[in-house]
């Protein structure tokens, strides 16, 4: 059996279950019919044979054994038994009489084939038992029979006694011919059953092919739809339930394609709006930044009444500038134009440079061995570290501890603070864009995009960031822990990202 057939007939397949059900139904029906036919034929054959033999034996007992004297000799019994056995019924006869009271004698038609030892004891007891003569029972002795087996061959043994003190007679007929006939019948019924099962399997295959071919087409179409081929449609044939299902699939695919197209258009419009807005804001922001730098330099000589306003303008300008830069970065991620520029990075030096550039040396405790080098994008790694450490310093408690370790083929950087931790309901959303932990305080110094951008930069490296709470020995929360995991070799990820981006550019063109 080929691999393709094995695949189609896997244990969980509908085709195999349909074939098995057909085969079981056919097998049950065929076995039931064959069993009933065998039983009826067996009873008919055995009943006909035994009735013919017993009736002939009864007639011979009346015609021949009943004419024997009350005290026959052994020769009388033997000759009569031989005469009785010469009939067409083909059985052996044994006659049992008494030459004197209490002195039994036996005469057999063939002592080598049938002796008194072949007669079952229970049959002899039944034959010798005299029953009272009544209106409903005119004879004191009756004819009894029993089926027995000797050396694997079935036999019919019958016996009766002549009324008025005559001899008892037993017949012994072989049923070997009937057994052979019944065996032939059983083989014939078995072959017929096998053919019926084989035919049902073939019919099941035909039915399964007819029914499952449209289902298979639906499955393939659904798979293509799941892969993004939203223009997938099926040809509708017939007017049965499968045709209705195909029409429903086509309608659903068309609706899905329209909705995805609408969503893509809205998303593209939103992305272009954010990108255009960010670009348009850069020009006035550049001018504002230059003015605020001048005001910041002259802040000490300003009138105390306007100094707070100037400080607010400077702070909000910096915040707005950061927000615009973050929006542009998010736009690049959404548009798929973000690129990795890999370089061999000494992780300890990179973290030290990040902390030093932002004057965090006194507030951050670094635990990183020298010599851990990985091909990463230094700028994007700096963005990740700045967001994670800055978030820990702003919302956690000092000191912030940054530890570096390697696990198999991964680089793990953990940033832990000693603050109140992150509420459980907030943990699933810490990397969402513009998510605020407190709805009553929507405004904060941050843009709400820092952790989201850090996650995007981790993902483009083929890594991830997880957030959790650290629990102390007393069971209380002892700060938050952000764990950055990056592959020690991101070159394969880079090739994949670049290839995918190139394909996207070709499709857009």
C-alpha positions in Angstrom: 0.0 0.0 0.0 1.5 3.3 -1.1 2.2 6.2 1.2 -0.5 8.3 -0.4 -3.2 5.7 0.3 -1.9 5.4 3.9 -2.2 9.2 4.2 -5.8 9.2 2.9 -6.7 6.3 5.1 -5.2 7.5 8.3 -7.1 6.5 11.4 -8.7 9.8 11.9 -9.9 10.2 8.3 -13.6 10.3 7.4 -12.8 8.0 4.4 -11.5 5.2 6.6 -14.4 5.6 9.1 -16.9 5.4 6.2 -15.2 2.3 4.8 -15.1 0.7 8.3 -18.8 1.4 8.9 -19.8 0.0 5.5 -17.7 -3.1 6.1 -19.1 -3.6 9.6 -22.7 -3.3 8.4 -22.0 -5.7 5.5 -20.2 -8.1 7.8 -22.9 -8.0 10.4 -25.6 -8.6 7.8 -23.7 -11.3 6.0 -22.7 -13.1 9.2 -26.3 -12.9 10.4 -27.7 -14.2 7.1 -25.1 -16.9 6.8 -25.5 -18.0 10.4 -29.3 -18.3 10.1 -28.9 -20.1 6.7 -26.4 -22.5 8.2 -28.5 -23.2 11.3 -31.7 -23.8 9.2 -29.8 -26.1 6.8 -28.1 -27.9 9.6 -31.3 -28.6 11.4 -33.0 -29.7 8.2 -30.2 -32.1 7.2 -29.8 -33.6 10.6 -33.6 -33.9 11.2 -34.2 -35.5 7.8 -31.3 -38.0 8.4 -32.2 -38.9 11.9 -35.9 -39.1 11.3 -35.4 -41.4 8.3 -33.0 -43.6 10.3 -35.1 -43.8 13.5 -38.3 -44.5 11.6 -36.6 -47.3 9.6 -35.1 -48.6 12.9 -38.6 -48.6 14.6 -40.1 -50.4 11.7 -37.3 -53.0 11.7 -37.8 -53.6 15.4 -41.4 -54.2 14.9 -41.0 -56.4 11.9 -38.0 -58.5 13.0 -37.0 -58.0 16.6 -40.6 -58.5 17.8 -40.7 -61.9 16.2 -37.8 -63.3 18.3 -38.7 -65.8 21.0 -38.8 -64.6 24.6 -35.5 -66.3 25.4 -33.5 -65.9 22.1 -30.1 -67.3 21.6 -27.1 -65.2 20.8 -27.2 -66.5 17.2 -30.8 -65.4 16.9 -29.9 -61.9 18.1 -26.9 -61.7 15.8 -28.8 -62.9 12.6 -31.7 -60.5 13.3 -29.3 -57.6 13.9 -27.5 -58.3 10.6 -30.9 -58.5 8.8 -31.9 -55.1 10.3 -28.6 -53.5 9.3 -28.9 -54.5 5.6 -31.5 -51.8 4.9 -31.0 -48.6 3.0 -30.6 -46.5 6.2 -27.0 -47.7 6.5 -26.7 -48.1 10.3 -25.4 -50.8 12.6 -27.7 -52.7 15.0 -27.1 -54.2 18.5 -29.8 -56.3 20.1 -29.8 -57.0 23.9 -31.8 -60.0 25.3 -31.8 -62.6 28.1 -31.2 -66.3 27.7 -32.4 -66.7 31.2 -33.5 -64.4 34.0 -30.7 -62.0 34.9 -28.4 -63.4 32.2 -28.1 -60.9 29.3 -26.8 -61.8 25.9 -25.8 -59.4 23.0 -26.0 -59.8 19.3 -24.4 -57.2 17.0 -24.5 -56.7 13.3 -20.8 -55.7 13.3 -19.1 -56.2 16.7 -15.9 -54.5 15.4 -17.9 -51.3 14.6 -20.6 -51.2 17.2 -20.6 -52.6 20.8 -22.5 -52.1 23.9 -19.7 -49.7 25.1 -20.7 -47.3 22.4 -24.2 -46.8 23.8 -24.3 -43.8 26.2 -25.3 -44.9 29.7 -28.0 -42.2 29.9 -29.6 -43.6 26.7 -29.7 -47.1 28.1 -31.4 -45.9 31.3 -34.0 -44.1 29.3 -34.7 -47.1 27.1 -34.9 -49.6 30.0 -37.3 -47.3 32.0 -40.8 -48.7 31.9 -43.5 -46.0 32.0 -47.1 -46.6 33.2 -49.6 -47.1 30.4 -52.3 -44.4 30.5 -54.8 -42.9 28.1 -52.1 -40.4 27.0 -49.3 -43.0 27.0 -50.3 -46.3 25.4 -46.8 -47.8 25.3 -44.6 -48.5 28.3 -41.4 -48.2 26.2 -40.4 -45.4 23.8 -37.8 -44.8 21.2 -35.0 -42.5 22.4 -32.0 -41.1 20.5 -28.8 -39.1 21.2 -26.0 -37.6 19.1 -22.6 -38.6 20.2 -19.0 -38.4 18.8 -16.3 -41.0 18.5 -12.8 -40.2 17.2 -14.0 -36.9 15.8 -16.9 -38.4 13.8 -20.5 -37.6 14.8 -22.9 -40.5 15.3 -26.6 -40.9 15.9 -27.5 -43.5 18.6 -31.1 -44.6 19.0 -32.7 -47.3 21.1 -36.0 -48.9 22.2 -37.4 -52.0 23.8 -40.0 -54.5 22.6 -43.1 -54.5 24.8 -43.9 -57.6 26.7 -40.4 -58.6 27.7 -38.8 -58.6 24.2 -35.2 -57.6 23.5 -33.8 -54.0 23.5 -32.4 -52.7 20.3 -29.9 -50.0 19.6 -28.9 -48.5 16.2 -25.6 -46.7 15.5 -25.5 -44.4 12.4 -22.5 -42.3 11.2 -23.2 -38.7 10.4 -19.9 -38.1 8.7 -21.5 -37.5 5.3 -23.9 -34.9 6.8 -20.9 -33.3 8.6 -19.0 -33.0 5.3 -22.1 -31.5 3.6 -22.5 -29.0 6.4 -18.7 -28.1 6.3 -19.0 -27.4 2.5 -22.1 -25.3 3.2 -20.1 -23.3 5.9 -17.2 -22.7 3.5 -19.6 -21.5 0.9 -21.3 -19.2 3.3 -17.9 -17.9 4.5 -16.8 -17.2 1.0 -20.1 -15.4 0.3 -19.6 -13.4 3.4 -16.1 -12.4 2.5 -17.3 -11.4 -1.0 -20.1 -9.3 0.5 -17.6 -7.5 2.8 -15.2 -6.9 -0.1 -18.1 -5.6 -2.2 -19.2 -3.3 0.6 -15.7 -1.9 0.9 -15.6 -1.2 -2.8 -19.0 0.5 -2.6 -17.8 2.4 0.4 -14.7 3.6 -1.5 -17.0 4.8 -4.4 -19.4 6.5 -2.0 -16.5 8.0 0.0 -14.9 9.3 -3.2 -18.2 10.8 -4.4 -19.0 12.4 -1.0 -15.5 13.4 0.2 -14.1 14.8 -3.1 -16.1 18.0 -2.6 -15.2 18.0 1.1 -11.6 17.7 0.2 -11.9 20.6 -2.2 -13.5 22.6 0.5 -10.6 21.7 2.9 -8.0 22.8 0.3 -9.9 26.0 -0.4 -10.1 26.8 3.3 -6.4 26.1 3.7 -5.6 28.5 0.8 -8.0 31.0 2.4 -6.1 30.7 5.7 -2.8 31.3 3.8 -4.1 34.6 2.7 -5.4 33.7 -0.8 -8.6 35.6 -0.3 -9.7 35.3 -3.9 -10.1 31.5 -3.6 -13.5 30.3 -4.9 -15.1 26.9 -5.6 -17.1 25.9 -8.6 -20.7 25.0 -7.6 -22.1 21.9 -9.1 -25.4 20.1 -8.3 -28.2 21.1 -6.0 -27.5 19.0 -2.9 -26.3 19.8 0.6 -22.7 19.9 -0.5 -23.5 22.4 -3.2 -25.2 24.6 -0.6 -22.1 24.3 1.6 -19.9 25.3 -1.4 -22.1 28.4 -2.0 -21.9 29.3 1.7 -18.1 29.0 1.5 -17.9 31.2 -1.5 -20.1 33.8 0.1 -18.1 33.7 3.3 -14.8 34.0 1.3 -16.2 37.0 -0.6 -17.3 38.7 2.5 -14.0 38.0 4.2 -12.1 39.4 1.2 -14.1 42.5 1.2 -13.7 43.1 4.9 -10.0 42.4 4.8 -9.6 44.8 1.9 -11.6 47.5 3.8 -9.5 46.9 6.9 -6.2 47.0 4.9 -7.3 50.2 3.2 -8.2 51.8 6.6 -4.9 50.5 8.1 -2.9 51.8 5.2 -4.7 55.1 5.4 -4.1 55.3 9.1 -0.4 54.4 8.7 0.0 57.0 6.0 -1.7 59.6 8.1 0.6 58.8 11.1 3.7 58.8 8.8 2.6 62.0 7.1 1.7 63.7 10.3 5.1 62.7 11.9 7.0 64.0 8.9 5.0 67.3 8.9 5.6 67.8 12.6 9.3 67.4 12.3 9.8 70.8 10.6 8.0 72.9 13.3 9.5 70.6 16.0 13.0 71.4 14.7 12.3 75.1 15.0 10.6 74.6 18.4 13.6 72.6 19.6 16.0 75.3 18.6 14.0 77.9 20.4 13.6 75.8 23.5 17.3 75.2 23.6 17.9 79.0 23.6 15.2 79.5 26.3 16.7 76.6 28.4 20.2 78.3 28.2 18.7 81.6 29.3 16.3 80.1 31.9 18.4 81.3 34.9 18.2 85.0 33.8 14.5 85.0 33.1 11.8 86.7 35.2 10.8 84.3 38.0 7.2 84.8 36.9 7.7 83.3 33.5 10.5 80.8 34.3 8.0 78.0 35.2 6.2 78.5 31.9 9.5 78.3 30.0 10.4 75.1 31.9 7.0 73.6 30.9 7.5 74.6 27.3 10.9 73.0 27.2 9.7 69.8 28.9 6.7 69.4 26.6 8.7 70.1 23.5 11.2 67.4 24.4 8.2 65.1 25.1 6.6 66.0 21.8 9.8 65.4 20.0 10.1 61.9 21.6 6.5 61.1 20.7 7.1 62.0 17.1 10.2 59.9 16.9 8.4 57.0 18.4 5.5 57.4 16.1 7.8 57.3 13.1 9.5 54.2 14.4 6.1 52.5 14.9 5.2 53.5 11.4 8.3 51.8 10.0 7.5 48.6 11.9 3.9 48.6 10.6 5.0 49.3 7.1 7.5 46.5 7.2 10.4 48.7 6.3 12.3 48.3 9.5 15.8 46.7 8.9 18.4 45.1 11.0 22.0 46.3 10.6 24.0 43.6 12.4 27.4 44.1 14.0 29.4 42.1 16.5 28.3 43.5 19.8 30.0 43.0 23.2 26.9 42.9 25.4 28.6 44.3 28.6 30.1 47.2 26.7 26.8 47.9 25.0 24.8 48.0 28.2 27.5 50.2 29.9 27.4 52.6 27.0 23.6 52.8 27.2 23.7 53.5 30.9 26.6 56.0 30.7 25.0 58.0 27.8 21.9 58.6 30.0 23.8 59.3 33.3 22.3 56.2 35.0 25.6 54.8 36.3 24.8 55.6 40.0 21.3 54.1 39.8 22.0 50.9 37.9 23.8 47.8 39.1 25.3 45.8 36.1 26.1 42.1 36.4 27.5 41.1 33.0 30.6 39.1 32.1 33.0 40.5 29.5 33.4 38.6 26.3 29.8 37.7 25.6 29.6 38.7 21.9 26.6 38.4 19.5 25.7 39.6 16.1 23.0 42.2 16.9 21.8 45.6 15.7 23.5 48.0 18.2 21.0 50.9 17.7 18.0 48.7 18.2 19.5 46.9 21.2 20.2 50.4 22.7 16.6 51.3 22.2 15.4 48.2 24.0 17.8 48.6 26.9 17.0 52.4 27.2 13.3 51.7 27.4 13.5 48.8 29.8 16.0 50.4 32.2 14.3 53.8 31.9 10.9 52.2 32.7 12.4 50.5 35.7 14.0 53.7 37.0 10.8 55.7 36.4 8.2 53.3 37.8 10.2 51.0 40.0 12.7 51.5 42.8 16.4 51.9 42.9 18.7 50.2 42.6 17.9 48.7 39.2 19.8 45.5 38.5 20.7 44.4 34.9 22.0 40.9 34.6 23.3 39.0 31.5 23.5 35.3 31.0 23.4 32.8 28.1 21.1 29.7 27.9 21.9 27.3 25.1 21.6 29.4 21.9 19.9 32.4 23.6 21.1 35.6 25.2 19.1 36.6 28.3 19.1 40.1 29.7 17.1 40.7 32.8 16.2 44.1 34.2 14.9 44.1 37.7 13.7 47.0 39.9 12.7 47.1 43.6 9.4 48.9 43.2 5.9 47.9 44.0 5.7 45.6 41.0 3.2 45.5 38.2 -0.5 44.8 39.0 -1.7 41.5 37.8 -4.4 43.0 35.6 -1.8 45.2 33.9 0.8 42.5 33.1 -0.9 41.3 29.9 -1.0 44.8 28.5 2.4 46.3 29.4 3.5 46.0 25.8 0.4 47.4 24.3 0.6 50.7 22.5 -0.5 53.8 24.5 -1.7 51.5 27.3 -2.0 53.4 30.7 -2.0 51.4 33.9 -4.3 54.0 35.5 -7.3 55.3 33.5 -7.5 58.3 35.9 -4.0 59.4 34.9 -3.9 59.2 31.1 -1.2 61.9 30.9 2.3 61.0 31.9 5.9 61.9 31.0 6.1 58.9 28.6 4.5 58.5 25.2 3.0 55.0 26.0 5.0 53.6 23.1 8.4 52.8 24.7 7.7 49.2 25.8 5.8 48.5 22.6 8.8 49.7 20.5 11.2 47.6 22.7 9.1 44.5 21.9 9.0 45.3 18.2 12.8 45.6 18.2 13.1 42.3 20.1 10.8 40.6 17.6 12.7 41.8 14.6 15.8 40.1 16.1 13.8 36.9 16.5 13.6 37.4 20.2 11.0 38.4 22.8 10.4 40.3 26.1 8.5 39.0 29.1 7.3 40.9 32.1 6.7 39.5 35.6 6.9 40.3 39.3 9.7 39.2 41.6 8.5 37.6 44.9 10.6 37.9 48.0 11.2 35.3 50.7 8.2 36.6 52.6 5.9 36.0 49.6 5.5 39.7 49.0 6.1 41.4 45.6 9.6 42.8 45.5 9.8 44.6 42.2 9.2 44.0 38.5 11.4 41.9 36.2 11.6 42.4 32.4 13.5 39.6 30.6 14.8 40.1 27.1 15.7 37.0 25.1 17.6 37.2 21.8 19.2 34.6 19.6 23.0 34.5 19.8 23.0 34.2 16.0 20.4 36.5 14.4 21.9 36.3 10.9 19.2 33.7 9.8 16.5 35.9 11.1 17.9 38.9 9.2 17.9 37.0 5.9 14.3 35.9 6.5 13.1 39.5 7.3 14.9 40.9 4.3 13.5 38.3 1.9 10.0 38.8 3.3 10.3 42.6 3.0 11.6 42.3 -0.6 8.6 40.2 -1.5 6.3 42.8 0.0 7.9 45.5 -2.0 7.4 43.6 -5.3 3.8 42.9 -4.4 3.2 46.6 -3.7 4.9 47.7 -6.9 
